[in-house]
Amino acid sequence: MKSVLALIHGGKSFVHQIVTACRELDMPLSIASSAINDQAKIDEIASLSTAVYVGSAFDLSTAELKVLIEAQKLIGNEIIAVISVWENYRPIMSELNLWLGCPDLTPAQVAALRDKFNMRQTLRNGNLSHVNSQLLTKELFDQLKQSDKPSFVKPRQGIASFGAFTLNDEIQWSDVTELVASIQEDATYSSSFTKDVDLIVEDFIGGTEYCLEMIVYQGHAYVVVVHEKVEIESISRLTTLENVSATPPVSLNSQQVQELSYWVKDVFRLFDIEYGCFHVEAKLDTTGWEIIEINPRVGGAYINESVEHVTDYSLLNLWLRILTATNDSAGSITALLRQLEVTNGPRDKGSFFRVFYAEPGRTIRSLDFRNVLTHIHSKVLMTPGTHIPNSDRELYVAQGLWPWSGDIENPAELFASVSASAEELEVVYE
C-alpha cells in the first residue's frame, strides 16, 4: 500500500480538509501529529487515517518522522509523499519529500521564501521590486520616526500577522521591544519565528492587496484563483488584520489579471521554483505590482474551500496531485492546471470569506453564529468562557464562507453581502 503522510500540529492544521482531498484521490492517508493532550482528538484522527503517530514533544522533528516512515514501510505502508499546511513543518515536509524523491521545493528554497528580508533582496536584484527593506534597529527606528516617508514593519520570519504594522507617530521603541518579548513568550506561535525575532522595515506599499493561490508544476506557475482583500483593519497599533477576501477580484479587469499572471510567473522563475503550492500576497500601486509575501503553502481561513467553490478543485486536492504524480499522470495534471488558470476568462460564480477576530485580553461570555446568510461553510473556533490572549496577532473566533455571483460589473452586490456578513457573529464579553 502507498500512502501520503500529513504532518499536523497538536491534532489540528487542516486535518479534515486533507482527509477529504485524499479520499477524493483515493489515496490512503497516514497522519503524524505533535503532542496532543486530548485522547478524544487522538481517537478522531485515528478513525480518519490508515496509520496515526502522535509525538511527545511540542513540535515534530525530521529524525522521528524518518524513523516512522521506515517503520511503516516494514509493515507494508509505503509513504510516497508528505504534506503539511502548518508553516513550521514546511521545512520538514520539504526535507522528507527530498529524501523520498517526491517533487517539492528544496529546503533551501523554503528557507529563502520564509525569510522576508532575503526574499526582498532577491526581488530587487532581479528588478522585480522597487521596495527598500532594512533590518530594524533602534537607530533606524529613530530616523524613520523623523521621516515623512511611510514605512511598514514586520517580522523577518513570522506567521498570523503577528507584529505586522504601519509605523506611525504613536508607536515608541518600547512598544517594539514589548512586541518582540510577547512573540518570544507566545505559547502557540513563538517557534514560527527566528530565535531573536528580527524585524524588518520596508517602504510602505500602497494600493489594493490581493492573494494569488498558485500551483507550480514542472517549472510552470499557474495562478488558479485571485482573492481581493476587500476589508482590512487594525485592532491594535501593532497588528494588521485581513477581515474579508473575495474572488473574483472586483478591482481588476481582465487585462490587469493577465498582467498579474505574467508578472508573478517572472517572480517564480527568478526563484527557480519547480514544484509547490503557494499563497502569494501582492499589491498593485501606482508603480506596478509588488510582492508582499510568498508563502510556500495553502493560505489560511477558508482559502482552500473558496478555491474549491469557484473551480471545483480545492488547493489541497491540486497539491496532492502534483506531490503524488507519476509519469502517466503528468499530462493530465498539466492539462487540468492550464484549464484552471485564472487568465482563461471569468468564472460563473464567486465567493468571499470573513474571519471574525476576538478582542485581545477579553473573556467570552457568549457567542452565536446566526447563519442568516446562506453560507457554504461556517465555523466557530472558541467557546464561552474562553479567555483571549492579550496578543498583537490574529485571534480567530469564527469564520464563514459565502457565495456571490462573481459579477465584477456589479460590485454593489458583493459589498452588500460583505456588509451583512459582519452581523453574522454576535460575541458578548464579560
C-alpha positions in Angstrom: 0.0 0.0 0.0 1.2 3.5 -0.9 0.1 6.5 1.3 0.5 10.2 1.9 1.8 11.4 5.3 0.2 14.5 6.7 2.2 16.5 9.3 -0.2 18.3 11.7 0.3 20.4 14.8 -1.4 19.5 18.1 -4.1 17.5 16.3 -5.2 20.4 14.1 -3.8 22.0 10.9 -6.5 21.3 8.3 -6.9 17.6 9.2 -10.4 17.2 7.8 -9.5 19.1 4.6 -6.5 16.9 4.0 -8.6 13.8 4.7 -11.2 14.9 2.2 -8.7 15.6 -0.5 -7.0 12.2 -0.1 -10.4 10.5 -0.3 -11.2 12.4 -3.5 -8.0 11.0 -5.0 -8.5 7.5 -3.5 -5.2 8.0 -1.7 -4.6 6.3 1.7 -3.6 8.8 4.4 -1.2 8.4 7.4 -1.1 11.2 10.0 1.7 12.4 12.3 1.0 15.0 14.9 3.0 16.7 17.6 1.8 16.2 21.2 -2.0 16.0 21.8 -3.4 16.2 25.3 -6.9 15.2 24.3 -7.5 11.4 23.9 -10.7 12.1 22.1 -8.9 14.1 19.4 -6.3 11.2 19.0 -9.2 8.7 18.6 -10.8 11.0 16.0 -7.6 11.3 14.0 -7.0 7.6 14.2 -10.5 7.0 12.8 -9.7 9.2 9.7 -6.4 7.6 8.8 -4.6 4.4 7.8 -1.9 5.0 10.4 -1.5 7.6 13.1 1.5 8.7 15.1 1.5 11.2 18.0 4.8 12.6 19.2 5.6 13.5 22.7 7.1 17.0 22.0 5.5 20.3 21.2 6.9 20.1 17.6 7.6 17.2 15.3 11.2 16.5 14.2 12.6 15.2 10.9 14.5 12.5 12.7 11.5 10.9 14.4 9.5 11.2 11.2 12.2 9.3 9.2 12.0 6.5 11.8 8.2 6.5 11.5 8.4 6.3 7.6 10.9 3.5 7.7 8.8 1.6 10.3 5.6 2.0 8.3 7.4 0.6 5.2 8.4 -2.5 7.0 4.7 -3.3 7.7 3.6 -2.6 4.1 2.7 1.1 4.3 5.0 2.9 1.8 4.8 6.6 2.3 5.4 8.3 -1.0 4.8 11.9 -0.2 4.5 14.3 2.8 2.1 17.3 3.1 1.6 19.9 5.7 -0.1 23.3 5.9 1.4 24.2 9.3 4.2 26.6 8.3 6.6 25.4 10.9 6.5 22.0 9.3 7.0 23.2 5.8 10.9 22.8 6.0 10.4 19.3 7.4 7.9 18.5 4.7 10.4 19.6 2.1 13.3 17.7 3.6 11.3 14.5 3.8 10.0 14.8 0.3 13.5 15.3 -1.0 14.5 12.1 0.9 11.6 10.2 -0.6 12.2 11.5 -4.1 8.9 13.4 -4.2 8.6 16.6 -6.3 8.7 19.6 -4.0 10.7 22.7 -3.1 14.2 22.2 -1.7 14.7 23.0 2.0 16.9 25.9 0.9 14.1 27.3 -1.3 11.6 27.1 1.6 14.1 29.0 3.9 14.6 31.6 1.2 10.9 32.3 0.8 10.2 32.4 4.5 13.0 34.9 5.1 11.2 38.1 4.0 14.3 40.2 4.1 16.3 38.0 1.8 13.3 37.5 -0.4 13.0 41.2 -0.9 16.7 41.5 -1.8 16.3 38.7 -4.4 13.4 40.5 -5.9 15.2 43.8 -6.0 18.3 42.2 -7.6 16.1 40.7 -10.2 14.4 44.1 -11.0 11.0 42.8 -9.8 10.7 45.1 -6.8 11.4 48.7 -6.0 10.8 48.5 -2.3 13.6 49.1 0.1 13.9 46.7 3.0 16.2 47.0 6.1 16.7 45.2 9.4 15.1 47.3 12.1 17.4 48.8 14.8 16.8 51.4 17.4 18.9 53.9 15.4 16.9 53.2 12.2 13.6 53.4 14.1 14.5 56.9 15.5 15.5 58.0 11.9 12.2 56.8 10.5 10.2 58.5 13.2 11.7 61.8 12.0 10.9 61.0 8.4 7.7 61.7 6.5 8.1 58.6 4.4 5.6 55.9 5.4 7.1 52.5 6.5 5.8 49.1 7.3 7.3 46.8 10.0 7.0 43.0 10.1 9.0 40.0 11.4 11.7 38.7 9.1 10.1 35.4 9.5 6.6 35.0 11.1 3.0 34.0 11.0 -0.5 35.0 11.8 0.0 38.8 11.1 1.9 38.8 14.4 3.8 42.1 14.7 2.9 43.4 11.2 2.0 47.1 11.4 2.3 50.5 9.8 4.8 52.7 11.6 3.1 55.9 12.9 3.8 58.7 15.4 2.2 56.9 18.3 4.5 53.9 18.3 7.5 54.1 20.5 10.6 51.9 20.6 9.4 50.4 23.9 6.3 49.2 22.0 8.6 47.3 19.6 10.6 45.7 22.4 7.5 44.7 24.2 6.1 43.2 20.9 9.3 41.1 20.5 9.0 39.8 24.0 5.4 38.9 23.5 6.3 36.9 20.3 9.0 35.1 22.2 6.6 34.2 25.0 3.7 33.2 22.8 2.9 29.5 23.5 1.3 28.9 20.1 3.5 30.8 17.6 6.9 31.5 19.1 8.5 28.6 17.3 7.3 30.1 14.0 9.8 33.0 14.4 13.5 33.2 14.4 15.0 32.9 17.9 16.0 36.6 18.1 12.8 37.8 16.3 14.4 40.0 13.8 12.1 42.7 12.5 12.4 44.4 9.1 11.1 47.7 7.9 10.1 48.3 4.3 8.8 51.2 2.3 5.0 51.2 2.7 3.4 49.7 -0.4 0.1 51.4 -1.3 -2.8 50.2 -3.3 -5.2 47.3 -3.0 -3.9 43.9 -1.8 -4.6 40.6 -3.4 -3.9 37.0 -2.7 -2.8 34.6 -5.5 -3.5 31.0 -5.0 -0.9 29.2 -7.1 0.3 25.7 -8.1 3.8 25.2 -9.7 4.3 22.0 -11.6 7.3 21.0 -13.7 8.6 24.6 -13.6 5.3 26.2 -14.8 3.5 28.5 -12.5 -0.3 28.5 -12.6 -2.4 31.2 -10.9 -5.6 29.3 -10.1 -7.5 32.0 -8.1 -7.0 35.6 -7.2 -8.7 36.9 -4.0 -9.0 40.6 -3.3 -8.8 41.8 0.3 -11.9 43.9 0.5 -11.8 44.7 4.2 -8.7 45.2 6.3 -8.5 46.7 9.8 -6.2 47.1 12.8 -7.5 46.1 16.3 -4.3 47.3 17.8 -1.4 49.6 16.8 0.9 46.6 16.2 -1.3 44.3 14.0 -2.9 44.5 10.6 -5.8 42.1 10.2 -7.5 40.9 7.0 -11.2 40.5 7.6 -12.7 39.8 4.2 -11.3 38.4 0.9 -13.3 37.8 -2.2 -12.9 36.2 -5.6 -13.1 37.2 -8.4 -11.3 40.5 -7.6 -13.7 43.4 -8.2 -10.9 45.9 -8.6 -9.1 44.2 -11.5 -10.1 44.0 -15.1 -9.2 41.1 -17.4 -6.1 42.9 -18.8 -4.8 43.6 -15.3 -5.3 39.9 -14.4 -3.3 38.9 -17.5 -0.5 41.3 -16.5 -0.6 40.0 -12.9 -0.2 36.4 -14.2 2.8 37.3 -16.5 4.5 39.2 -13.7 4.2 36.6 -11.0 5.4 33.9 -13.4 8.6 36.0 -13.7 8.8 36.1 -9.9 8.7 32.3 -9.7 11.3 31.9 -12.5 13.6 34.2 -10.6 13.4 31.9 -7.6 13.9 28.9 -9.8 10.8 27.1 -8.4 9.8 23.8 -10.0 7.0 22.5 -7.7 4.7 23.5 -4.9 1.5 25.2 -3.7 1.7 28.9 -2.8 -0.3 31.6 -1.2 1.2 34.9 -2.6 0.3 38.3 -1.3 0.8 41.2 -3.6 -0.3 44.8 -4.1 -0.9 46.9 -7.2 0.1 50.5 -6.7 0.9 53.4 -9.0 4.4 51.9 -9.9 3.0 48.4 -10.7 2.9 45.1 -8.9 4.8 44.4 -5.7 5.2 41.2 -3.7 4.2 41.3 0.0 4.9 37.7 0.9 5.4 34.3 -0.9 4.1 31.6 1.4 5.0 28.1 0.3 1.8 26.5 1.5 -2.0 26.8 1.3 -3.4 30.0 2.7 -5.4 30.1 5.9 -9.0 30.7 6.8 -11.4 29.5 4.0 -9.0 30.0 1.1 -8.9 26.3 0.3 -12.6 26.0 0.3 -13.1 29.2 -1.6 -10.9 27.9 -4.4 -12.9 24.7 -4.4 -16.2 26.6 -4.7 -15.2 28.5 -7.8 -13.1 25.9 -9.6 -14.5 22.5 -8.2 -11.0 21.6 -7.0 -9.5 22.5 -3.6 -5.9 23.6 -3.4 -5.1 20.6 -1.3 -6.6 18.3 -4.0 -4.3 20.0 -6.6 -1.3 20.0 -4.3 -1.7 16.3 -3.6 -2.0 15.6 -7.3 1.5 17.1 -8.0 3.0 15.5 -4.9 1.9 12.0 -6.0 2.2 12.5 -9.7 3.6 9.7 -11.9 4.9 9.8 -15.5 1.5 8.6 -16.6 -0.5 11.3 -14.8 1.8 14.2 -15.7 0.0 15.1 -18.9 -3.5 15.1 -17.3 -2.2 17.3 -14.4 -0.7 19.8 -16.7 -4.0 19.9 -18.8 -6.0 20.4 -15.6 -3.8 23.3 -14.3 -4.0 25.0 -17.7 -7.7 24.7 -17.7 -7.9 26.2 -14.2 -5.7 29.2 -14.9 -7.4 32.5 -13.9 -6.5 34.0 -17.2 -8.9 31.7 -19.1 -11.7 34.2 -18.6 -14.4 34.9 -16.0 -15.9 32.2 -13.9 -19.6 31.7 -13.4 -19.6 32.0 -9.6 -17.7 33.8 -6.9 -17.2 33.5 -3.1 -16.0 35.6 -0.2 -14.9 34.7 3.3 -14.9 36.7 6.6 -12.7 36.0 9.6 -14.1 37.2 12.9 -11.3 38.2 15.3 -11.6 38.2 19.1 -10.7 41.2 21.2 -7.3 40.7 22.9 -7.4 40.3 26.7 -11.1 39.7 26.9 -13.2 36.7 28.2 -16.1 35.5 26.1 -19.4 35.2 27.9 -21.4 34.0 24.9 -21.3 33.8 21.2 -23.8 33.0 18.5 -23.2 32.4 14.7 -26.6 33.4 13.3 -26.4 31.8 9.8 -28.9 34.3 8.5 -27.0 34.5 5.1 -26.9 31.3 3.1 -23.3 30.1 3.6 -21.1 27.5 2.1 -19.1 26.8 5.3 -19.0 28.3 8.8 -17.0 27.5 11.9 -16.9 28.8 15.4 -13.4 28.3 16.9 -13.9 29.5 20.5 -16.4 28.8 23.3 -18.0 30.7 26.1 -15.5 31.1 29.0 -12.5 31.4 26.6 -10.0 34.0 27.8 -8.4 35.7 24.8 -4.6 36.2 25.0 -3.6 39.8 25.1 -1.6 39.5 21.9 -0.9 41.5 18.8 -1.8 38.7 16.3 -4.7 37.1 14.6 -7.1 35.7 17.2 -9.7 33.7 15.2 -13.1 33.4 16.9 -15.1 32.3 13.9 -15.1 32.3 10.1 -17.6 32.0 7.3 -17.6 31.4 3.5 -20.4 32.7 1.4 -21.3 32.6 -2.4 -21.8 35.5 -4.7 -22.5 35.7 -8.4 -19.0 36.8 -9.3 -20.3 39.7 -11.5 -17.5 42.3 -11.1 -19.6 44.7 -13.2 -22.0 44.8 -10.2 -19.7 45.2 -7.2 -22.5 46.6 -5.1 -23.9 43.0 -4.8 -20.7 41.8 -3.2 -20.3 44.7 -0.8 -23.9 44.4 0.3 -23.3 40.8 1.2 -20.0 41.6 2.8 -21.7 44.2 5.0 -24.4 41.8 6.0 -21.9 39.1 6.9 -20.4 41.3 9.6 -23.6 40.8 11.6 -23.5 37.0 11.4 -21.5 36.6 14.6 -22.6 38.0 18.0 -20.0 37.9 20.7 -20.6 39.1 24.3 -17.6 39.6 26.5 -17.5 39.7 30.3 
